[in-house]
Amino acid sequence: DNADTRKLQRKEEKRCDAFFGLVNAWGKAGDYRYDDLSPMDGELFWNTLFLKLGAASNAVYCNTKCRKEVTRLYPCCLRKMLENDKIWDNVVNFVDSFHLLYPVMDGRYDLQYFHEEDMFEEWASWTVPEELRETFMRFVHAAKYCEGKNPKCY
């Protein structure tokens, strides 16, 4: 029964909404025109994915109605680890290195693709854009980006 489901959803939305909050945040985030992207679409796909995941994470950590429930999901050791920028610098270095190796690992590697030095230079000079890193961090460490008071760790 659709009316009962909608009534239940509204009731859940008024209190700590552990399920519908995530679903609604995912649905409202990003641009629906990009929903059919694949990883082969590059930065646009990853940025859109991290925006949606970040919105869902934000719904978990930043909803003031869920403060008690969130503390169970946010231990202090996790917060300390997530705040360590060296870890994320190393993740970026890994992604940059993987990007360089991908044509070889893909199995369709063809030296003819890089027939011009400019094409190789463009490929080799790519690094993770700051905007992509920011959307990734908003997903992974959503508690840090809450507007207002950040949740406490335990």
C-alpha positions as CSV (number, residue, x, y, z in Angstrom):
1,D,0.0,0.0,0.0
2,N,1.7,3.2,-1.2
3,A,-0.1,5.6,1.2
4,D,1.0,3.6,4.2
5,T,4.6,3.5,2.9
6,R,4.6,7.3,2.4
7,K,3.1,7.9,5.8
8,L,5.8,5.7,7.4
9,Q,8.5,7.5,5.4
10,R,7.3,10.9,6.7
11,K,7.2,9.6,10.3
12,E,10.8,8.3,9.9
13,E,11.9,11.6,8.3
14,K,10.8,13.5,11.5
15,R,13.1,11.6,13.8
16,C,16.6,10.2,13.3
17,D,16.2,8.9,9.8
18,A,18.8,6.2,9.3
19,F,17.4,4.8,6.1
20,F,15.3,7.4,4.2
21,G,17.7,10.2,5.1
22,L,20.5,8.3,3.2
23,V,18.2,7.5,0.2
24,N,16.8,11.0,0.0
25,A,20.3,12.6,0.2
26,W,21.6,10.3,-2.5
27,G,18.7,11.1,-4.7
28,K,19.0,14.9,-4.3
29,A,22.8,15.1,-4.7
30,G,24.6,15.7,-7.9
31,D,23.0,16.0,-11.3
32,Y,20.6,13.3,-12.5
33,R,21.9,13.7,-16.0
34,Y,25.1,12.0,-14.9
35,D,23.5,8.9,-13.3
36,D,24.4,6.7,-16.3
37,L,28.1,7.5,-16.3
38,S,30.6,4.7,-15.9
39,P,34.2,4.8,-14.5
40,M,35.4,5.1,-18.1
41,D,33.9,8.6,-18.1
42,G,36.8,9.7,-15.9
43,E,36.7,12.6,-13.5
44,L,33.0,13.4,-14.1
45,F,31.9,10.0,-13.0
46,W,34.1,9.9,-9.9
47,N,33.2,13.5,-8.9
48,T,29.5,12.7,-9.3
49,L,29.8,9.4,-7.4
50,F,31.7,11.1,-4.5
51,L,29.1,14.0,-4.4
52,K,26.3,11.5,-4.0
53,L,28.2,9.4,-1.4
54,G,29.3,12.5,0.4
55,A,25.6,13.6,0.6
56,A,24.7,10.3,2.1
57,S,27.6,10.4,4.6
58,N,26.5,13.9,5.5
59,A,23.0,12.7,6.2
60,V,24.4,10.1,8.6
61,Y,26.9,12.3,10.5
62,C,25.4,15.8,10.3
63,N,21.7,15.2,11.1
64,T,21.2,16.8,14.5
65,K,18.4,14.3,15.2
66,C,20.9,11.5,15.0
67,R,23.6,12.7,17.3
68,K,23.4,9.8,19.8
69,E,23.3,7.2,17.1
70,V,26.2,8.8,15.2
71,T,28.7,8.6,18.1
72,R,28.6,4.8,17.8
73,L,29.8,5.2,14.1
74,Y,32.5,7.8,14.9
75,P,35.3,6.5,17.2
76,C,38.0,8.9,18.1
77,C,40.7,6.6,16.6
78,L,38.8,6.8,13.2
79,R,38.7,10.6,13.5
80,K,42.4,10.8,14.1
81,M,43.2,8.5,11.2
82,L,40.9,10.5,8.8
83,E,42.5,13.8,9.9
84,N,46.0,12.6,8.9
85,D,46.6,14.3,5.6
86,K,49.7,12.1,4.9
87,I,47.4,9.1,4.4
88,W,45.3,11.0,1.8
89,D,48.5,12.3,0.1
90,N,49.6,8.7,-0.2
91,V,46.2,7.7,-1.6
92,V,46.5,10.5,-4.2
93,N,50.0,9.3,-5.1
94,F,48.7,5.8,-5.5
95,V,45.9,7.0,-7.9
96,D,48.4,9.1,-9.9
97,S,50.7,6.0,-10.2
98,F,47.8,3.7,-11.1
99,H,46.8,6.2,-13.8
100,L,50.2,6.0,-15.4
101,L,50.1,2.1,-15.3
102,Y,46.5,1.7,-16.5
103,P,47.2,1.6,-20.2
104,V,49.6,-1.2,-19.7
105,M,47.4,-3.1,-17.3
106,D,44.3,-2.7,-19.5
107,G,45.5,-5.3,-22.0
108,R,44.7,-3.0,-24.9
109,Y,47.9,-1.1,-24.6
110,D,49.1,0.2,-27.9
111,L,52.2,2.3,-28.5
112,Q,50.4,3.8,-31.4
113,Y,48.0,5.5,-29.0
114,F,50.9,7.6,-27.7
115,H,52.4,8.2,-31.2
116,E,52.9,11.9,-30.4
117,E,55.0,13.0,-27.5
118,D,52.3,15.6,-26.6
119,M,49.7,12.8,-26.0
120,F,52.1,11.0,-23.7
121,E,53.0,14.2,-21.8
122,E,49.3,15.0,-21.3
123,W,48.6,11.5,-20.0
124,A,51.7,11.5,-17.8
125,S,51.1,15.0,-16.3
126,W,47.6,14.2,-15.0
127,T,47.1,14.3,-11.3
128,V,44.1,14.0,-9.1
129,P,42.3,17.4,-9.2
130,E,41.8,19.2,-5.9
131,E,38.0,19.3,-6.5
132,L,37.9,15.5,-6.8
133,R,40.0,15.1,-3.7
134,E,37.6,17.4,-1.9
135,T,34.5,15.5,-2.9
136,F,36.2,12.2,-1.9
137,M,37.1,13.7,1.5
138,R,33.5,14.9,2.0
139,F,32.5,11.3,1.5
140,V,35.1,9.6,3.6
141,H,35.2,12.1,6.5
142,A,31.8,13.7,6.3
143,A,31.8,14.5,10.1
144,K,34.5,17.1,9.5
145,Y,32.3,18.9,7.0
146,C,29.1,19.2,9.0
147,E,27.7,22.7,9.0
148,G,27.4,24.0,12.6
149,K,28.6,21.7,15.4
150,N,30.6,18.6,14.4
151,P,29.6,15.3,15.9
152,K,31.7,14.1,18.9
153,C,33.8,11.0,18.7
154,Y,33.8,8.4,21.5
